[in-house]
């Protein structure tokens, strides 16, 4: 793997803490998938699924092989119930969309999630194939999050007034909120449709949703509502991992308000 650099400060020094990578210079946190995004050259390696630990190990930039939109459109014509094709069509269209169109595309993914998982269960494939299919669907969601979490407005560098800055950053806040729903929904659907069979994958999805939620909790107007939801999913995680440590209190009790928080707090 080639050397990677922090987007905020340019440092190449990172420390790993649990599932996160932290820039030791400025403290910015990165998920494993964001680290992959920072890497210019990733050596392709075999992907493995560790069901007992509930983790997905992924060491290839071909985690989600990107085929042309026409490929998935043809697949959908051949089989109108190919929900994997539908998901990829949504993702590839969103990738070309304007920033303000991204949120509706993420909502389409949220709405189609239970249909995708139901189609996998109804296909009666063997367990290995079933797990691989679920893994691929989760991969589409992860790549969606990596792609659209911080994708910016083309004019973002030209923020000359508070009104424009507030509009752009409000859209960013709402986008992150939808991404949290994407992962919470996927975990809930996995639990209900497969009756707890893949609880490790569900837990991983909850953890990802919480991680994105913590990015915006300080910016929420109705903070108590959002805190209650995070606590709800933390408790679901603790049913499987009793020692799971919440990072919510640390995030909420920060004294130094972020730049985005100051922008959004202005009326």
N, C-alpha and C positions, 0 to 999 in steps of 0.2 A: 504494500500500500504506500502510495506517495504521501509526502508530508501535507498535512492539512493546516489551515489557518482559521482562527476565530473571525467571524464576520464583523464583530464590533471593534476589536483592538488589533487584529492581525497576528496575535501570538500563536505559536505552534506548540504550546505546552498545555496538555490536557490531563486531567485526573478522572478516574472512573469511580463513581459512587453508585452502588446498586445498579440500576439499569440506565443511568444517566452518565454523560460525559461533561465535565465542567472545565471551562477555561480557567487555568490557575492564575491568569493575569487580571482578568476583569470579572470573573465569576459567572459569565453567561453559561446556561445549561443547554445541552444538546441531547436529543434522543439518538439512539443507534442509527435510525434511518436518516436523521439530519447529518450525522457524521458521514454516512455514505454519500449524501448529496454534496458534502464539502470536498469529497475526495475526487481528484481528477482521474485516477487510475486505480481500479480495484481488481485484484487478481481473482479471476473466476474460480469458484470452488463449489463443492457439492453442498446443497442446502440440506439440513437435517432438522427433524422435528423431535423434540424431547418431551414426550407426552407426560412422563412421570414428574418432571420439573415444571411442566406447564409453560415452556418457553419455545420460541421459534428461533433457531440459529440460522443466520443468513449471511453468507460471505461472498455474495456475487452481485455485481451491478445489474445482472439479468434477473433480479428478484421478481420483477414483473415485466417479462418481455413485451416490448411495445410493438404490436403489429399494426399495420395500416387500418384506418377507419373502415375502408372498403372490405377488409377481411372479416370484421365483426358484422358488418351490414349483410354480407353474403351468408354468414353463418346464421344470422337471425332470419333471413329469408328461407333458408333450408329448414330451420326449426324455430318457429315463433315462440316456443317456450324456453329457448336458450337464454336464461337469465344472466349467465356469465357474459354472453355477447352484449346483452342490454347494458350491463354495468360498464363494460369497456367503451361502449358507444357514448354513454353519458360522460365518462371520464375524458375521452378524447375530444368530445365537443366542448367540454368545460375548459380544456387546456387551450382552446382557441378563442374562448369567449372573452368578452370585456370583463374587467374586474367586477363591475356591478352585477354581472350575470352569473357569477360563480356560486353565490348562495343558493339560487334556485336549483342548480345542478346538484349541489350537495344534498338538498332536500329530496331530490329524485332518488338519490342513492339510499337515503334513509327509508323512503317509502318502499323501495324494491327489496330491501334486505330480507324481510321475512319470506317473500316469494322465492328468492334465490335459495335460501336454506331449506325451504319446504320442498323445492324441486330436487335438491340433492338427496334429501331423505327418501322421497318417493321413488327415486331412481333404483333403489334396492341394490346399489353397488357394494362390493366388499368393503370392509372397514378401512383398509389402507387407501383405497381409491376415494372413499368418502372423506377421510381426513385430508387427503391431498386437495380435493375440491374445495373444502372449507378453507384450507390454507391459502388457496389461490384467491378466493373471494376476500379474505382478510388482507391479502396483499394489495388488491385493488384499493381497499380503503386506506391502507397505510400510505401508498403512493399518492393517493388523492390528498391526504393530509400534508405530506411533505411538499407536494406541488403548490398547494393553495394556501398554506398557513401564512406565509409572508410575501406572496406575490403582490407586487405593488402597482399603484397607478403610474402610468407613464409620466404624469406631471407632478409626481410626488415631490421631486426635488425643487419644484417651483412654488412651494407653499409660501405665499406672500401675505396671507391673511388668516386669522383664526377660524373664520367660518369654513374656509376650504379645508384647512387642516382637520377641523372637527368632523367634517363630513367624511373625509377619507378614513380617519381613524375609527369613526363609528362603524363604518362598513367592515373594517378589519375586526373589530370587537364582535360584531354579529357573525362574521365568518367563522371565527374561532368557536363561538357558541354553538354553531351548527355542527362543527367537527366533533365537539364533545358529544352531541346527541348521536352522531353517526356511530361512535364507538360504544356508547351506552346501549343503543338500540341493538347493535350487532351482538353484544354480550347477552342481553336479555332474550333476544331471539334464539341464540344458541341454547340457552338454558331451557327455554320453554319447548322448542321444537324437538330437541334431542334429549329432553328430560334429564339434563345433568351429565350426559355422556361425555361431553367435551368441556367440563367445567374449567379446566386449566386455560383453555383458549378464551373462555368467557372472562375469566379473571384478568388475563392479559389485556383484553379489550377494555375492561373497566379501568385498569391502571392507566392505559393510554388516554382514555377520556378524562380522567382526573388530572393527568399531567397537562393536557391542553386547558382544562378548566382553570388550573392554578395561574395560567398566564393572564387571565382576565378578571379574576375574582375581585381585585382591587378597584376595577373600573365599573363594577355593577352598581346600579342604583338601588335595587332590591337585594342587597347582599345576603340577607337572612335566608331568602328563598334559595339562592344558589348554594349557600353553605349547607343548608338542609339536604340538598340533592347530593352534594359531595359526600356528606356524612353517610347518607344512605348507601352509596356504592362502596364506601370504605368498610361499612359493616358487612356487606356482601363478600368483600374480599377476605375479611377476617374469619368468616365461616370456614374458609379453606386455608388461609394463612393467618393464624391467630396473632403472630408477631408483627403483622404489617404495621408500619409506622406512618402515621399521618404527617403530611407536610403542610396541611391547611393552616394550622395555627401560626406557623412561621411566616407564611405568605400574608396572612391577614394582619398580623401584628407589626409588619414593617413600618418603620417611622418615616422613611424617606419615600415620598410619593413619586411614581414614575412620571416621565415626560408626557406619555400618553394620558396618564391619569389627570394631570394638570390641564391638558388640552380639553379633555372630555368634561371636566368639572366646570368649565366656563360656560356661562349662560349667555 
